[in-house]
């Protein structure tokens, strides 16, 4: 039993001057391969963009954390100068902030 192809498709293929020189099955296979390649390339490009966006957002978050910690350290200095906190509390909190700041700076170095 021969494969069934609609008459309009056969007439179109054989009636088109440039198209009738090619095997329709080979052209179909070629189109499928090209389509698959385009889809794969687009997915890789999209994955790369998402990875880049994630890295950029992580970097911006670390910069913001660094800025916030530095502001908190400045506020702590002001509170100590105004006598609102004790020396022990000042030293304890300052050490905590320095540990956090050191960690954030080490993470930032990985991005540069």
N, C-alpha and C positions, 0 to 999 in steps of 0.2 A: 504494500500500500504506500503510495508516494506521500510525502509530507504535504499538508494543506497550507497553501498560502492564498490569501484573498486576491481576487482578480485585480482589484484596484492597485494593490501593492506591486504585483508582478508587472502590470501595465506601466505604473509610475517608474519602476526601476528600469525596465527595458526601454521605455520611451524617453528617458532623460539622456541627452547626448553624452555627457561626461560620466554620469553614474553607471551607465550600462557597460563600461569597460572593466568594472571591478566585481569581484565575487561578493555578493551581499552578505554571506556568512562571515567572510574575513573582515569586512567593514564593520559588521556588528561586534565581532570580537575585539577589534581595534578600539571601537568606541567605549566598550565596557572597560578595557584595560586603562585607557586614558582617564575615564571617569573615576575609577578606583584610585589611580595615582593622584589625581587632583584632590580627592577626599582625604587621602593619607597626608598629603602635604599640608592641607588646611588644618588638619587636626594637630600635626606637629607644630605648626606656626601658632595655633591657639594655645597649646600647652606651654610653649616658650613664653608667650605674652603673659599668661597667667602666672608663670613662675617669676617673671620679671616684675610684675605688679605686686606679687606677694613679697618679694625681696625689698622692693621700694617702700611698701607700706610698713614692713618690719623696721627698716632703717628710719623712717619718719617717726615711728612710735618710740624707738630708742632715743632719738634726738629730743622728743617731747619729754620723755622720762628724765633725761639728763637735765633739761631746763627746769623741770619741776623740783628735782632734788636740790639743784643749786639755789632756787628761790627759797626752799624750805631751810636750807643752811643759812642763808642771809637773814631770814626771819628769826631763826634761832639765835643768831648773833645779836640782833636787835633786842630780842627778849632778854638776853643775858645783860646787855648794857643797860637796859631799863630796870633791871632787877626783878623781872617777873618770874624767873626760874632760878633754881639753885645751881651751884657749880657742878654738883654731882649729876643732876638731870641734864645739864648742858653737855657735859662730857659724854654721858651715855648716849644721848640722842645724836650728838655729833659723830660718834663712832659708828652708829647705825647708818647714818647718812653717808659717811665716807665709804663704808662697805658696799652699800647699794650703788653709790656713784662709781666706785672702782669696777664693780661688775658691769654696769652699763657701759662704761668706757671700754672695757675689754671686749664687750659684744660689738660696739661700734667699730673697733679696730678690725674686726673680721670682715666688715663690709668695705673697708678701704684698702 
